[in-house]
Amino acid sequence: MKLAERLRELRGKKGVTQSQVAEYLGLKLRAYQYYESGEHRPEYEKLIALADYYDVTVDYLLGRTDEPN
């Protein structure tokens, strides 16, 4: 569940909507909402894109570290 929590937290800090993130990833809004709810996990390529978008490491997104960079 750490990934979903981190995605919600980072999106709030960046001040963007779920729609904006979904558009950046090339996803439908509902697909991105599944990520934030923890119902689905992003594929490898989307996980890297999310880390790039939020300027954090993949390990941070996955909860393997509490250091964003």
KOLVEX-869091 format. One record per residue (C-alpha): residue number from 1; z, x, y; chain; residue in three letters. Coordinates in steps of 0.02 Angstrom, whole numbers. Last residue first. Layout:
REM residues N
<pt><num>NUM</num><w>Z</w><u>X</u><v>Y</v><chaine>A</chaine><residu>ALA</residu></pt>
...
***
This chain:
REM residues 69
<pt><num>69</num><w>-206</w><u>818</u><v>564</v><chaine>A</chaine><residu>ASN</residu></pt>
<pt><num>68</num><w>-110</w><u>656</u><v>538</v><chaine>A</chaine><residu>PRO</residu></pt>
<pt><num>67</num><w>46</w><u>739</u><v>469</v><chaine>A</chaine><residu>GLU</residu></pt>
<pt><num>66</num><w>143</w><u>613</u><v>364</v><chaine>A</chaine><residu>ASP</residu></pt>
<pt><num>65</num><w>65</w><u>676</u><v>204</v><chaine>A</chaine><residu>THR</residu></pt>
<pt><num>64</num><w>2</w><u>602</u><v>40</v><chaine>A</chaine><residu>ARG</residu></pt>
<pt><num>63</num><w>2</w><u>430</u><v>121</v><chaine>A</chaine><residu>GLY</residu></pt>
<pt><num>62</num><w>-180</w><u>393</u><v>79</v><chaine>A</chaine><residu>LEU</residu></pt>
<pt><num>61</num><w>-233</w><u>390</u><v>261</v><chaine>A</chaine><residu>LEU</residu></pt>
<pt><num>60</num><w>-140</w><u>552</u><v>293</v><chaine>A</chaine><residu>TYR</residu></pt>
<pt><num>59</num><w>-222</w><u>637</u><v>144</v><chaine>A</chaine><residu>ASP</residu></pt>
<pt><num>58</num><w>-392</w><u>580</u><v>209</v><chaine>A</chaine><residu>VAL</residu></pt>
<pt><num>57</num><w>-354</w><u>677</u><v>367</v><chaine>A</chaine><residu>THR</residu></pt>
<pt><num>56</num><w>-348</w><u>600</u><v>539</v><chaine>A</chaine><residu>VAL</residu></pt>
<pt><num>55</num><w>-473</w><u>580</u><v>681</v><chaine>A</chaine><residu>ASP</residu></pt>
<pt><num>54</num><w>-469</w><u>389</u><v>672</v><chaine>A</chaine><residu>TYR</residu></pt>
<pt><num>53</num><w>-657</w><u>373</u><v>649</v><chaine>A</chaine><residu>TYR</residu></pt>
<pt><num>52</num><w>-667</w><u>533</u><v>545</v><chaine>A</chaine><residu>ASP</residu></pt>
<pt><num>51</num><w>-531</w><u>474</u><v>426</v><chaine>A</chaine><residu>ALA</residu></pt>
<pt><num>50</num><w>-617</w><u>304</u><v>415</v><chaine>A</chaine><residu>LEU</residu></pt>
<pt><num>49</num><w>-785</w><u>385</u><v>376</v><chaine>A</chaine><residu>ALA</residu></pt>
<pt><num>48</num><w>-703</w><u>489</u><v>239</v><chaine>A</chaine><residu>ILE</residu></pt>
<pt><num>47</num><w>-629</w><u>332</u><v>161</v><chaine>A</chaine><residu>LEU</residu></pt>
<pt><num>46</num><w>-796</w><u>244</u><v>178</v><chaine>A</chaine><residu>LYS</residu></pt>
<pt><num>45</num><w>-884</w><u>381</u><v>80</v><chaine>A</chaine><residu>GLU</residu></pt>
<pt><num>44</num><w>-752</w><u>382</u><v>-58</v><chaine>A</chaine><residu>TYR</residu></pt>
<pt><num>43</num><w>-753</w><u>194</u><v>-83</v><chaine>A</chaine><residu>GLU</residu></pt>
<pt><num>42</num><w>-627</w><u>92</u><v>13</v><chaine>A</chaine><residu>PRO</residu></pt>
<pt><num>41</num><w>-483</w><u>8</u><v>-76</v><chaine>A</chaine><residu>ARG</residu></pt>
<pt><num>40</num><w>-471</w><u>-179</u><v>-101</v><chaine>A</chaine><residu>HIS</residu></pt>
<pt><num>39</num><w>-332</w><u>-309</u><v>-88</v><chaine>A</chaine><residu>GLU</residu></pt>
<pt><num>38</num><w>-225</w><u>-195</u><v>21</v><chaine>A</chaine><residu>GLY</residu></pt>
<pt><num>37</num><w>-228</w><u>-315</u><v>167</v><chaine>A</chaine><residu>SER</residu></pt>
<pt><num>36</num><w>-305</w><u>-185</u><v>282</v><chaine>A</chaine><residu>GLU</residu></pt>
<pt><num>35</num><w>-441</w><u>-142</u><v>157</v><chaine>A</chaine><residu>TYR</residu></pt>
<pt><num>34</num><w>-477</w><u>-326</u><v>120</v><chaine>A</chaine><residu>TYR</residu></pt>
<pt><num>33</num><w>-498</w><u>-354</u><v>306</v><chaine>A</chaine><residu>GLN</residu></pt>
<pt><num>32</num><w>-637</w><u>-224</u><v>303</v><chaine>A</chaine><residu>TYR</residu></pt>
<pt><num>31</num><w>-735</w><u>-324</u><v>175</v><chaine>A</chaine><residu>ALA</residu></pt>
<pt><num>30</num><w>-702</w><u>-484</u><v>274</v><chaine>A</chaine><residu>ARG</residu></pt>
<pt><num>29</num><w>-778</w><u>-409</u><v>431</v><chaine>A</chaine><residu>LEU</residu></pt>
<pt><num>28</num><w>-941</w><u>-365</u><v>345</v><chaine>A</chaine><residu>LYS</residu></pt>
<pt><num>27</num><w>-965</w><u>-179</u><v>325</v><chaine>A</chaine><residu>LEU</residu></pt>
<pt><num>26</num><w>-1072</w><u>-47</u><v>410</v><chaine>A</chaine><residu>GLY</residu></pt>
<pt><num>25</num><w>-922</w><u>66</u><v>435</v><chaine>A</chaine><residu>LEU</residu></pt>
<pt><num>24</num><w>-933</w><u>61</u><v>625</v><chaine>A</chaine><residu>TYR</residu></pt>
<pt><num>23</num><w>-963</w><u>-127</u><v>617</v><chaine>A</chaine><residu>GLU</residu></pt>
<pt><num>22</num><w>-807</w><u>-150</u><v>510</v><chaine>A</chaine><residu>ALA</residu></pt>
<pt><num>21</num><w>-706</w><u>-47</u><v>633</v><chaine>A</chaine><residu>VAL</residu></pt>
<pt><num>20</num><w>-766</w><u>-152</u><v>779</v><chaine>A</chaine><residu>GLN</residu></pt>
<pt><num>19</num><w>-735</w><u>-315</u><v>686</v><chaine>A</chaine><residu>SER</residu></pt>
<pt><num>18</num><w>-558</w><u>-262</u><v>642</v><chaine>A</chaine><residu>GLN</residu></pt>
<pt><num>17</num><w>-527</w><u>-243</u><v>827</v><chaine>A</chaine><residu>THR</residu></pt>
<pt><num>16</num><w>-496</w><u>-84</u><v>923</v><chaine>A</chaine><residu>VAL</residu></pt>
<pt><num>15</num><w>-347</w><u>-21</u><v>1021</v><chaine>A</chaine><residu>GLY</residu></pt>
<pt><num>14</num><w>-341</w><u>153</u><v>947</v><chaine>A</chaine><residu>LYS</residu></pt>
<pt><num>13</num><w>-155</w><u>137</u><v>915</v><chaine>A</chaine><residu>LYS</residu></pt>
<pt><num>12</num><w>-180</w><u>-35</u><v>838</v><chaine>A</chaine><residu>GLY</residu></pt>
<pt><num>11</num><w>-319</w><u>28</u><v>724</v><chaine>A</chaine><residu>ARG</residu></pt>
<pt><num>10</num><w>-210</w><u>173</u><v>671</v><chaine>A</chaine><residu>LEU</residu></pt>
<pt><num>9</num><w>-64</w><u>61</u><v>623</v><chaine>A</chaine><residu>GLU</residu></pt>
<pt><num>8</num><w>-171</w><u>-65</u><v>529</v><chaine>A</chaine><residu>ARG</residu></pt>
<pt><num>7</num><w>-261</w><u>74</u><v>433</v><chaine>A</chaine><residu>LEU</residu></pt>
<pt><num>6</num><w>-97</w><u>163</u><v>396</v><chaine>A</chaine><residu>ARG</residu></pt>
<pt><num>5</num><w>-18</w><u>7</u><v>324</v><chaine>A</chaine><residu>GLU</residu></pt>
<pt><num>4</num><w>-169</w><u>-29</u><v>214</v><chaine>A</chaine><residu>ALA</residu></pt>
<pt><num>3</num><w>-171</w><u>151</u><v>151</v><chaine>A</chaine><residu>LEU</residu></pt>
<pt><num>2</num><w>16</w><u>151</u><v>113</v><chaine>A</chaine><residu>LYS</residu></pt>
<pt><num>1</num><w>0</w><u>0</u><v>0</v><chaine>A</chaine><residu>MET</residu></pt>
***
